[in-house]
């Protein structure tokens, strides 16, 4: 499990990105890079980190399912992901 502070920090970044998304789009279209650089750093979407919805882990993240590889394995093993089952041969 990831530290709560890291998860909260990423959540704050997500809120900041949503808050400034429209303004960033307008400034980019106007090619006003000086004003764009004066926006907060966390308003940039590239500063977001993909994190597992259950554990908060950032490595081994499966974008399609929104969870880390270990959580994905457990969910697949328990049959909680529709259409996914553990292979056996």
Phi and psi in degrees as a GROMACS rama.xvg file:
@    title "Ramachandran Plot"
@    xaxis  label "Phi"
@    yaxis  label "Psi"
@TYPE xy
-75.6781  156.283  UNK-2
-64.5508  142.909  UNK-3
-61.417  -33.5108  UNK-4
-64.5209  -36.6168  UNK-5
-68.3363  -40.8057  UNK-6
-65.2701  -43.9778  UNK-7
-64.521  -39.9533  UNK-8
-61.9192  -43.0138  UNK-9
-66.3197  -35.7711  UNK-10
-64.5884  -39.6401  UNK-11
-63.395  -39.3408  UNK-12
-64.2914  -41.3294  UNK-13
-60.25  -42.4754  UNK-14
-64.8637  -40.256  UNK-15
-64.7229  -41.2353  UNK-16
-63.1076  -44.279  UNK-17
-63.3622  -38.6389  UNK-18
-63.9508  -41.1583  UNK-19
-101.106  5.63155  UNK-20
-59.4166  -47.8401  UNK-21
-65.3165  -44.3229  UNK-22
-63.678  -41.3976  UNK-23
-61.2635  -41.26  UNK-24
-63.3726  -43.7378  UNK-25
-64.0011  -43.0898  UNK-26
-66.9075  -36.2705  UNK-27
-67.3582  -41.1011  UNK-28
-64.7333  -36.4269  UNK-29
-80.6402  -7.27149  UNK-30
57.063  38.7435  UNK-31
-95.1931  78.321  UNK-32
-73.2241  -23.5124  UNK-33
-67.9102  -46.1682  UNK-34
-67.7999  -34.1568  UNK-35
-64.2935  -36.9368  UNK-36
-73.0893  -16.7312  UNK-37
-88.0438  -6.1569  UNK-38
-70.0422  159.578  UNK-39
-61.1421  147.101  UNK-40
-60.0699  -40.0367  UNK-41
-73.0758  -1.25439  UNK-42
-80.4797  -9.45328  UNK-43
-83.4976  129.115  UNK-44
-66.4969  -19.6036  UNK-45
-74.3053  -8.20814  UNK-46
-87.5996  -5.99379  UNK-47
-74.647  151.197  UNK-48
-120.77  132.751  UNK-49
-72.8504  122.725  UNK-50
-126.303  148.001  UNK-51
-60.8005  135.529  UNK-52
-69.4762  -20.9358  UNK-53
-98.9641  -50.2019  UNK-54
-101.83  -21.4303  UNK-55
86.1106  3.99878  UNK-56
-67.0417  141.337  UNK-57
-103.12  -22.0561  UNK-58
-93.2378  149.56  UNK-59
68.173  36.2724  UNK-60
-88.9502  128.581  UNK-61
-98.3322  108.92  UNK-62
-60.5794  -38.3768  UNK-63
-62.8724  -33.9137  UNK-64
-106.414  -17.0304  UNK-65
77.3858  18.6706  UNK-66
-133.895  167.011  UNK-67
-79.8095  168.354  UNK-68
-62.3592  -35.3802  UNK-69
-71.9997  -41.4863  UNK-70
-67.5293  -39.6538  UNK-71
-58.4261  -43.5131  UNK-72
-61.7693  -44.646  UNK-73
-64.2991  -44.0843  UNK-74
-64.6457  -39.943  UNK-75
-66.5773  -40.467  UNK-76
-62.9502  -38.1771  UNK-77
-83.1023  -5.26196  UNK-78
75.359  27.4612  UNK-79
-93.0824  -4.13556  UNK-80
-108.749  116.671  UNK-81
-61.4443  133.414  UNK-82
84.3716  -2.54395  UNK-83
-115.939  130.539  UNK-84
-142.952  154.121  UNK-85
-69.1546  133.816  UNK-86
-74.8279  143.606  UNK-87
-147.182  133.737  UNK-88
